[in-house]
């Protein structure tokens, strides 16, 4: 996980909540004040088509870099999925020529699901929205950490 100040230049950033079945995407404004859910994407098996999607996202939304959620255990140790996410981040950096940093994503999906509870959404719509909302939460956490000088810790749900 990247520590200290960001290597992402000023401008709009996309947050990525990577999953094997669904990828949640959020985007912030150029001033990095507000992050908003953007999309849920089902990853394809064609790496070039995937790269084209992210390059088009960069062009359409003026994205200067990516923050990818890193799934780690509650004690801070890496999970099995961490290796896959780090591989995705390296691929994304290579495919887009944009900087990629990692952000602790502990509890973001739980927090996102909690925010959607009771809204009367179907199971499928809830899953799709959970991923993009989790991306928004991890991007917001990164933006707050950047504003605070690069601090990257995230409290657990009981500490918040």
N, CA, C and O of each residue as an XYZ file, in Angstrom:
640
protein
N       0.848     -1.167      0.000
C       0.000      0.000      0.000
C       0.895      1.232      0.000
O       1.887      1.298      0.726
N       0.530      2.193     -0.818
C       1.301      3.425     -0.908
C       1.146      4.221      0.377
O       0.030      4.402      0.864
N       2.244      4.693      0.923
C       2.208      5.498      2.145
C       2.651      6.910      1.823
O       3.232      7.161      0.767
N       2.380      7.817      2.720
C       2.821      9.198      2.538
C       1.976      9.933      1.518
O       0.843      9.542      1.236
N       2.535     11.004      0.963
C       1.812     11.832      0.003
C       1.579     11.059     -1.293
O       2.332     10.153     -1.648
N       0.535     11.439     -1.969
C       0.122     10.761     -3.181
C       1.041     11.061     -4.352
O       1.659     12.123     -4.426
N       1.118     10.108     -5.259
C       1.829     10.316     -6.510
C       0.853     10.709     -7.615
O       1.235     10.779     -8.784
N      -0.395     10.965     -7.255
C      -1.407     11.358     -8.228
C      -1.438     12.877     -8.313
O      -1.595     13.549     -7.294
N      -1.289     13.434     -9.529
C      -1.315     14.893     -9.678
C      -2.709     15.462     -9.411
O      -3.675     14.714     -9.264
N      -2.801     16.771     -9.352
C      -4.087     17.437     -9.125
C      -5.063     17.092    -10.243
O      -4.675     16.925    -11.399
N      -6.338     16.988     -9.872
C      -7.384     16.702    -10.849
C      -8.318     15.612    -10.371
O      -8.271     15.190     -9.215
N      -9.161     15.165    -11.273
C     -10.169     14.146    -10.956
C      -9.531     12.766    -10.833
O      -8.652     12.390    -11.609
N      -9.994     12.037     -9.848
C      -9.473     10.703     -9.562
C     -10.640      9.728     -9.559
O     -11.748     10.078     -9.150
N     -10.391      8.505    -10.015
C     -11.393      7.441     -9.970
C     -11.027      6.469     -8.867
O      -9.879      6.036     -8.765
N     -12.007      6.126     -8.041
C     -11.845      5.090     -7.029
C     -12.370      3.783     -7.582
O     -13.415      3.752     -8.231
N     -11.651      2.704     -7.328
C     -12.008      1.392     -7.864
C     -12.163      0.400     -6.716
O     -11.233      0.178     -5.941
N     -13.354     -0.194     -6.620
C     -13.598     -1.298     -5.690
C     -13.592     -2.564     -6.545
O     -14.612     -2.941     -7.122
N     -12.433     -3.211     -6.617
C     -12.241     -4.351     -7.509
C     -12.868     -5.622     -6.943
O     -12.754     -5.920     -5.754
N     -13.522     -6.349     -7.818
C     -14.050     -7.663     -7.488
C     -14.009     -8.544     -8.722
O     -13.952     -8.040     -9.844
N     -14.039     -9.835     -8.528
C     -13.991    -10.754     -9.672
C     -15.256    -10.671    -10.514
O     -15.202    -10.838    -11.732
N     -16.399    -10.412     -9.872
C     -17.677    -10.360    -10.586
C     -18.119     -8.936    -10.901
O     -18.750     -8.695    -11.930
N     -17.795     -8.003    -10.033
C     -18.220     -6.614    -10.213
C     -17.108     -5.674     -9.766
O     -16.400     -5.937     -8.793
N     -16.973     -4.574    -10.499
C     -16.021     -3.529    -10.149
C     -16.813     -2.249     -9.945
O     -17.457     -1.755    -10.870
N     -16.763     -1.719     -8.740
C     -17.424     -0.450     -8.454
C     -16.485      0.700     -8.773
O     -15.290      0.643     -8.485
N     -17.043      1.744     -9.371
C     -16.239      2.908     -9.743
C     -16.892      4.164     -9.171
O     -18.107      4.346     -9.249
N     -16.056      5.018     -8.598
C     -16.492      6.327     -8.113
C     -15.528      7.355     -8.677
O     -14.396      7.026     -9.032
N     -15.975      8.595     -8.758
C     -15.135      9.667     -9.283
C     -15.294     10.892     -8.395
O     -16.382     11.174     -7.893
N     -14.194     11.616     -8.208
C     -14.265     12.860     -7.436
C     -14.152     14.054     -8.368
O     -13.745     13.926     -9.522
N     -14.515     15.203     -7.853
C     -14.363     16.449     -8.594
C     -12.879     16.828     -8.636
O     -12.066     16.272     -7.898
N     -12.539     17.779     -9.505
C     -11.139     18.174     -9.690
C     -10.525     18.762     -8.429
O      -9.316     18.650     -8.223
N     -11.344     19.393     -7.575
C     -10.834     19.965     -6.329
C     -10.717     18.913     -5.230
O     -10.200     19.195     -4.149
N     -11.193     17.708     -5.505
C     -11.152     16.580     -4.562
C     -11.888     16.890     -3.269
O     -11.395     16.635     -2.170
N     -13.073     17.441     -3.430
C     -13.919     17.741     -2.277
C     -15.031     16.711     -2.148
O     -15.362     16.286     -1.041
N     -15.608     16.309     -3.281
C     -16.751     15.393     -3.271
C     -16.462     14.193     -4.165
O     -16.034     14.348     -5.309
N     -16.699     13.004     -3.637
C     -16.620     11.770     -4.425
C     -18.048     11.270     -4.624
O     -18.872     11.327     -3.711
N     -18.322     10.786     -5.817
C     -19.664     10.301     -6.140
C     -19.588      8.923     -6.780
O     -18.666      8.645     -7.547
N     -20.556      8.053     -6.469
C     -20.611      6.771     -7.184
C     -20.752      7.049     -8.673
O     -21.460      7.977     -9.064
N     -20.101      6.274     -9.492
C     -20.139      6.510    -10.940
C     -20.756      5.339    -11.694
O     -21.706      5.521    -12.456
N     -20.221      4.136    -11.486
C     -20.693      2.986    -12.257
C     -20.325      1.689    -11.568
O     -19.474      1.642    -10.680
N     -20.997      0.638    -12.008
C     -20.617     -0.721    -11.650
C     -20.298     -1.407    -12.969
O     -21.074     -1.330    -13.922
N     -19.168     -2.068    -13.018
C     -18.730     -2.728    -14.248
C     -18.503     -4.206    -13.971
O     -17.926     -4.587    -12.953
N     -18.969     -5.025    -14.903
C     -18.662     -6.442    -14.829
C     -17.415     -6.670    -15.663
O     -17.427     -6.435    -16.871
N     -16.329     -7.129    -15.029
C     -15.083     -7.288    -15.772
C     -15.223     -8.328    -16.877
O     -15.875     -9.357    -16.705
N     -14.605     -8.040    -18.003
C     -14.623     -8.966    -19.125
C     -13.353     -9.792    -19.173
O     -12.433     -9.595    -18.378
N     -13.317    -10.708    -20.106
C     -12.152    -11.592    -20.219
C     -11.140    -11.090    -21.249
O     -10.059    -11.664    -21.377
N     -11.476    -10.025    -21.986
C     -10.574     -9.480    -23.000
C      -9.810     -8.290    -22.419
O     -10.382     -7.214    -22.244
N      -8.522     -8.477    -22.121
C      -7.754     -7.390    -21.506
C      -7.739     -6.104    -22.339
O      -7.743     -5.009    -21.778
N      -7.722     -6.226    -23.670
C      -7.699     -5.018    -24.504
C      -9.028     -4.269    -24.424
O      -9.037     -3.038    -24.408
N     -10.138     -4.982    -24.376
C     -11.444     -4.317    -24.226
C     -11.535     -3.647    -22.861
O     -12.093     -2.557    -22.738
N     -10.994     -4.289    -21.847
C     -10.986     -3.696    -20.510
C     -10.125     -2.429    -20.497
O     -10.524     -1.408    -19.937
N      -8.954     -2.502    -21.109
C      -8.076     -1.339    -21.176
C      -8.758     -0.199    -21.927
O      -8.649      0.961    -21.530
N      -9.462     -0.526    -23.009
C     -10.175      0.499    -23.781
C     -11.242      1.175    -22.926
O     -11.445      2.385    -23.030
N     -11.926      0.401    -22.080
C     -12.939      0.988    -21.199
C     -12.297      2.028    -20.269
O     -12.805      3.142    -20.138
N     -11.200      1.667    -19.635
C     -10.559      2.585    -18.687
C      -9.935      3.785    -19.395
O      -9.946      4.893    -18.860
N      -9.398      3.575    -20.583
C      -8.870      4.714    -21.339
C      -9.988      5.669    -21.747
O      -9.798      6.886    -21.749
N     -11.154      5.122    -22.093
C     -12.297      5.974    -22.435
C     -12.800      6.717    -21.198
O     -13.188      7.882    -21.286
N     -12.795      6.049    -20.054
C     -13.170      6.699    -18.790
C     -12.246      7.887    -18.523
O     -12.706      8.960    -18.132
N     -10.959      7.695    -18.731
C      -9.974      8.765    -18.546
C     -10.295      9.943    -19.469
O     -10.291     11.097    -19.040
N     -10.572      9.640    -20.729
C     -10.854     10.695    -21.700
C     -12.161     11.418    -21.380
O     -12.212     12.648    -21.395
N     -13.202     10.666    -21.095
C     -14.521     11.262    -20.854
C     -14.582     12.064    -19.563
O     -15.212     13.121    -19.510
N     -13.924     11.557    -18.517
C     -14.049     12.155    -17.184
C     -12.799     12.912    -16.735
O     -12.749     13.416    -15.613
N     -11.797     12.992    -17.600
C     -10.558     13.711    -17.300
C      -9.872     13.180    -16.033
O      -9.493     13.943    -15.146
N      -9.727     11.872    -15.978
C      -9.152     11.186    -14.820
C      -7.629     11.279    -14.862
O      -7.008     10.968    -15.878
N      -7.031     11.710    -13.746
C      -5.573     11.839    -13.674
C      -4.913     10.662    -12.956
O      -3.692     10.513    -13.012
N      -5.698      9.830    -12.286
C      -5.141      8.695    -11.556
C      -6.237      7.854    -10.933
O      -7.415      8.209    -10.971
N      -5.831      6.743    -10.364
C      -6.762      5.786     -9.772
C      -6.378      5.463     -8.334
O      -5.200      5.357     -7.994
N      -7.399      5.309     -7.503
C      -7.231      4.806     -6.145
C      -7.959      3.471     -6.120
O      -9.173      3.419     -6.318
N      -7.229      2.402     -5.879
C      -7.794      1.058     -5.885
C      -7.874      0.559     -4.452
O      -6.892      0.607     -3.710
N      -9.041      0.084     -4.073
C      -9.241     -0.440     -2.725
C      -8.466     -1.720     -2.513
O      -8.577     -2.661     -3.298
N      -7.678     -1.754     -1.446
C      -6.876     -2.928     -1.119
C      -7.543     -3.687      0.024
O      -7.642     -3.175      1.139
N      -8.002     -4.910     -0.254
C      -8.673     -5.692      0.785
C      -7.656     -6.321      1.738
O      -6.914     -7.228      1.361
N      -7.635     -5.836      2.950
C      -6.748     -6.404      3.965
C      -7.577     -6.837      5.160
O      -8.701     -6.375      5.354
N      -7.013     -7.722      5.949
C      -7.706     -8.231      7.124
C      -7.816     -7.152      8.203
O      -7.104     -6.148      8.164
N      -8.699     -7.367      9.147
C      -8.928     -6.407     10.233
C      -7.649     -6.087     10.999
O      -7.495     -4.977     11.509
N      -6.720     -7.057     11.087
C      -5.466     -6.814     11.819
C      -4.419     -6.093     10.954
O      -3.309     -5.829     11.414
N      -4.779     -5.777      9.700
C      -3.866     -5.064      8.822
C      -3.036     -5.951      7.915
O      -2.289     -5.442      7.080
N      -3.147     -7.262      8.055
C      -2.384     -8.161      7.198
C      -3.085     -8.332      5.852
O      -4.296     -8.148      5.734
N      -2.296     -8.687      4.845
C      -2.854     -8.851      3.509
C      -3.742    -10.082      3.439
O      -3.523    -11.071      4.138
N      -4.752     -9.995      2.576
C      -5.643    -11.123      2.318
C      -5.216    -11.787      1.013
O      -4.358    -11.266      0.301
N      -5.808    -12.927      0.700
C      -5.531    -13.586     -0.575
C      -5.909    -12.674     -1.737
O      -5.221    -12.628     -2.756
N      -6.996    -11.961     -1.569
C      -7.479    -11.084     -2.631
C      -6.535     -9.895     -2.839
O      -6.515     -9.307     -3.920
N      -5.753     -9.536     -1.814
C      -4.820     -8.416     -1.938
C      -3.861     -8.606     -3.104
O      -3.576     -7.661     -3.839
N      -3.370     -9.811     -3.270
C      -2.425    -10.103     -4.351
C      -3.095     -9.882     -5.704
O      -2.499     -9.292     -6.605
N      -4.329    -10.351     -5.847
C      -5.069    -10.173     -7.097
C      -5.340     -8.683     -7.367
O      -5.230     -8.225     -8.504
N      -5.690     -7.944     -6.324
C      -5.952     -6.515     -6.481
C      -4.668     -5.771     -6.845
O      -4.694     -4.873     -7.687
N      -3.567     -6.128     -6.232
C      -2.295     -5.493     -6.578
C      -1.918     -5.785     -8.032
O      -1.367     -4.923     -8.717
N      -2.211     -6.987     -8.496
C      -1.973     -7.349     -9.892
C      -2.867     -6.507    -10.810
O      -2.416     -6.018    -11.846
N      -4.136     -6.344    -10.422
C      -5.050     -5.496    -11.196
C      -4.535     -4.057    -11.242
O      -4.552     -3.427    -12.299
N      -4.082     -3.541    -10.111
C      -3.554     -2.178    -10.064
C      -2.356     -1.996    -10.977
O      -2.242     -0.974    -11.654
N      -1.460     -2.976    -11.003
C      -0.292     -2.905    -11.887
C      -0.732     -2.940    -13.348
O      -0.194     -2.209    -14.180
N      -1.717     -3.794    -13.660
C      -2.253     -3.850    -15.011
C      -2.893     -2.510    -15.391
O      -2.669     -2.006    -16.492
N      -3.684     -1.938    -14.488
C      -4.371     -0.670    -14.747
C      -3.365      0.446    -15.005
O      -3.557      1.260    -15.908
N      -2.301      0.487    -14.221
C      -1.231      1.481    -14.413
C      -0.598      1.322    -15.794
O      -0.382      2.304    -16.504
N      -0.304      0.088    -16.163
C       0.312     -0.203    -17.456
C      -0.648      0.111    -18.619
O      -0.239      0.694    -19.623
N      -1.910     -0.275    -18.477
C      -2.897     -0.118    -19.552
C      -3.296      1.337    -19.792
O      -3.673      1.703    -20.905
N      -3.213      2.163    -18.753
C      -3.709      3.538    -18.868
C      -2.622      4.599    -18.783
O      -2.884      5.766    -19.075
N      -1.435      4.231    -18.397
C      -0.340      5.189    -18.168
C      -0.723      6.249    -17.139
O      -0.260      7.388    -17.210
N      -1.566      5.871    -16.187
C      -1.969      6.766    -15.109
C      -1.464      6.175    -13.790
O      -1.375      4.955    -13.653
N      -1.132      7.037    -12.815
C      -0.708      6.508    -11.513
C      -1.850      5.777    -10.807
O      -3.025      6.125    -10.931
N      -1.453      4.763    -10.074
C      -2.396      3.967     -9.285
C      -1.857      3.888     -7.868
O      -0.696      3.532     -7.664
N      -2.687      4.216     -6.892
C      -2.330      4.036     -5.491
C      -3.376      3.131     -4.857
O      -4.485      2.992     -5.374
N      -3.024      2.529     -3.756
C      -3.930      1.631     -3.049
C      -4.401      2.282     -1.761
O      -3.658      3.016     -1.108
N      -5.639      2.004     -1.410
C      -6.253      2.528     -0.198
C      -6.874      1.371      0.571
O      -7.575      0.539     -0.006
N      -6.621      1.321      1.844
C      -7.246      0.335      2.726
C      -8.763      0.414      2.543
O      -9.359      1.477      2.714
N      -9.372     -0.701      2.200
C     -10.817     -0.699      1.987
C     -11.576     -1.485      3.063
O     -12.726     -1.874      2.860
N     -10.932     -1.710      4.187
C     -11.620     -2.443      5.248
C     -12.956     -1.791      5.577
O     -13.041     -0.579      5.775
N     -13.988     -2.612      5.631
C     -15.335     -2.233      6.054
C     -16.086     -1.350      5.071
O     -17.208     -0.942      5.375
N     -15.528     -1.032      3.907
C     -16.255     -0.168      2.981
C     -17.505     -0.847      2.449
O     -18.541     -0.196      2.316
N     -17.440     -2.141      2.138
C     -18.629     -2.838      1.634
C     -19.685     -2.961      2.715
O     -20.878     -2.857      2.431
N     -19.259     -3.183      3.959
C     -20.205     -3.257      5.078
C     -20.885     -1.904      5.267
O     -22.100     -1.832      5.454
N     -20.090     -0.831      5.215
C     -20.641      0.512      5.355
C     -21.597      0.829      4.214
O     -22.659      1.409      4.438
N     -21.231      0.453      2.990
C     -22.081      0.705      1.826
C     -23.392     -0.068      1.944
O     -24.462      0.486      1.690
N     -23.319     -1.342      2.327
C     -24.534     -2.149      2.476
C     -25.440     -1.567      3.549
O     -26.662     -1.569      3.399
N     -24.853     -1.068      4.628
C     -25.633     -0.455      5.696
C     -26.366      0.787      5.222
O     -27.501      1.036      5.629
N     -25.728      1.565      4.367
C     -26.357      2.780      3.849
C     -27.510      2.456      2.907
O     -28.429      3.260      2.753
N     -27.469      1.286      2.276
C     -28.514      0.901      1.323
C     -29.636      0.091      1.967
O     -30.688     -0.115      1.361
N     -29.407     -0.366      3.195
C     -30.420     -1.182      3.876
C     -31.706     -0.384      4.042
O     -31.677      0.806      4.354
N     -32.816     -1.043      3.834
C     -34.111     -0.415      4.051
C     -34.585      0.489      2.928
O     -35.598      1.171      3.082
N     -33.883      0.513      1.806
C     -34.297      1.369      0.696
C     -35.254      0.668     -0.262
O     -35.741      1.275     -1.216
N     -35.524     -0.611     -0.006
C     -36.463     -1.349     -0.845
C     -35.902     -1.733     -2.205
O     -36.666     -1.970     -3.141
N     -34.587     -1.799     -2.332
C     -33.973     -2.181     -3.599
C     -33.981     -3.697     -3.753
O     -33.881     -4.431     -2.769
N     -34.100     -4.159     -4.997
C     -33.998     -5.591     -5.256
C     -32.572     -6.025     -4.920
O     -31.665     -5.198     -4.821
N     -32.390     -7.322     -4.749
C     -31.066     -7.840     -4.397
C     -30.022     -7.463     -5.451
O     -28.908     -7.067     -5.110
N     -30.388     -7.588     -6.738
C     -29.464     -7.257     -7.818
C     -29.100     -5.785     -7.843
O     -27.928     -5.442     -8.003
N     -30.083     -4.907     -7.689
C     -29.813     -3.467     -7.684
C     -28.990     -3.075     -6.464
O     -28.137     -2.190     -6.538
N     -29.251     -3.738     -5.340
C     -28.486     -3.445     -4.125
C     -27.012     -3.828     -4.318
O     -26.119     -3.078     -3.924
N     -26.758     -5.005     -4.927
C     -25.374     -5.434     -5.159
C     -24.644     -4.451     -6.070
O     -23.503     -4.074     -5.802
N     -25.307     -4.041     -7.143
C     -24.679     -3.105     -8.081
C     -24.377     -1.774     -7.406
O     -23.303     -1.208     -7.607
N     -25.290     -1.282     -6.626
C     -25.075      0.001     -5.949
C     -24.070     -0.118     -4.812
O     -23.345      0.835     -4.526
N     -24.018     -1.270     -4.163
C     -23.062     -1.465     -3.073
C     -21.637     -1.293     -3.575
O     -20.815     -0.670     -2.904
N     -21.340     -1.834     -4.741
C     -19.973     -1.763     -5.273
C     -19.561     -0.328     -5.595
O     -18.453      0.083     -5.249
N     -20.428      0.437     -6.250
C     -20.050      1.815     -6.581
C     -20.045      2.698     -5.339
O     -19.263      3.645     -5.256
N     -20.911      2.395     -4.371
C     -20.914      3.144     -3.115
C     -19.658      2.818     -2.294
O     -19.083      3.705     -1.664
N     -19.237      1.557     -2.299
C     -17.990      1.179     -1.616
C     -16.805      1.900     -2.263
O     -15.885      2.327     -1.566
N     -16.824      2.038     -3.596
C     -15.766      2.783     -4.293
C     -15.790      4.248     -3.862
O     -14.736      4.859     -3.684
N     -16.978      4.807     -3.694
C     -17.098      6.197     -3.239
C     -16.517      6.343     -1.831
O     -15.804      7.307     -1.556
N     -16.811      5.410     -0.953
C     -16.324      5.481      0.427
C     -14.803      5.394      0.460
O     -14.155      6.176      1.156
N     -14.220      4.447     -0.290
C     -12.760      4.326     -0.261
C     -12.099      5.537     -0.909
O     -11.030      5.959     -0.468
N     -12.714      6.103     -1.946
C     -12.157      7.308     -2.565
C     -12.260      8.491     -1.606
O     -11.326      9.287     -1.503
N     -13.377      8.613     -0.909
C     -13.531      9.681      0.092
C     -12.504      9.533      1.205
O     -11.927     10.524      1.653
N     -12.272      8.303      1.652
C     -11.257      8.056      2.686
C      -9.882      8.499      2.200
O      -9.128      9.126      2.943
N      -9.558      8.170      0.949
C      -8.270      8.568      0.389
C      -8.159     10.088      0.307
O      -7.121     10.657      0.645
N      -9.233     10.746     -0.143
C      -9.217     12.208     -0.246
C      -9.015     12.850      1.128
O      -8.266     13.817      1.261
N      -9.680     12.313      2.139
C      -9.512     12.827      3.504
C      -8.088     12.614      3.991
O      -7.508     13.488      4.635
N      -7.524     11.446      3.681
C      -6.147     11.162      4.091
C      -5.177     12.109      3.394
O      -4.230     12.594      4.014
N      -5.403     12.372      2.124
C      -4.549     13.302      1.390
C      -4.625     14.697      1.996
O      -3.607     15.371      2.151
N      -5.835     15.123      2.337
C      -6.016     16.450      2.934
C      -5.347     16.531      4.305
O      -4.941     17.610      4.738
N      -5.233     15.383      4.989
C      -4.618     15.345      6.316
C      -3.119     15.061      6.238
O      -2.486     14.805      7.263
N      -2.554     15.104      5.055
C      -1.114     14.904      4.934
C      -0.696     13.488      4.624
O       0.457     13.125      4.857
N      -1.601     12.675      4.104
C      -1.223     11.337      3.665
C      -1.483     10.228      4.656
O      -1.090      9.088      4.408
N      -2.138     10.522      5.786
C      -2.465      9.468      6.744
C      -3.412      8.479      6.093
O      -4.368      8.897      5.439
N      -3.181      7.172      6.249
C      -3.948      6.180      5.513
C      -4.723      5.188      6.394
O      -5.160      4.153      5.890
N      -4.903      5.465      7.663
C      -5.610      4.475      8.469
C      -7.115      4.690      8.375
O      -7.585      5.803      8.140
N      -7.858      3.608      8.564
C      -9.326      3.657      8.512
C      -9.828      2.921      9.732
O      -9.465      1.766      9.950
N     -10.662      3.571     10.536
C     -11.187      2.886     11.719
C     -12.177      1.802     11.337
O     -12.798      1.845     10.275
N     -12.309      0.829     12.225
C     -13.317     -0.206     12.028
C     -14.705      0.352     12.258
O     -14.838      1.483     12.725
N     -15.742     -0.407     11.945
C     -17.110      0.110     12.053
C     -17.501      0.478     13.480
O     -18.378      1.319     13.678
N     -16.872     -0.132     14.467
C     -17.209      0.190     15.855
C     -16.429      1.395     16.370
O     -16.781      1.977     17.396
N     -15.363      1.768     15.649
C     -14.536      2.899     16.065
C     -15.027      4.219     15.493
O     -14.664      5.285     15.991
N     -15.838      4.157     14.467
C     -16.255      5.373     13.743
C     -17.181      6.248     14.572
O     -17.617      7.301     14.105
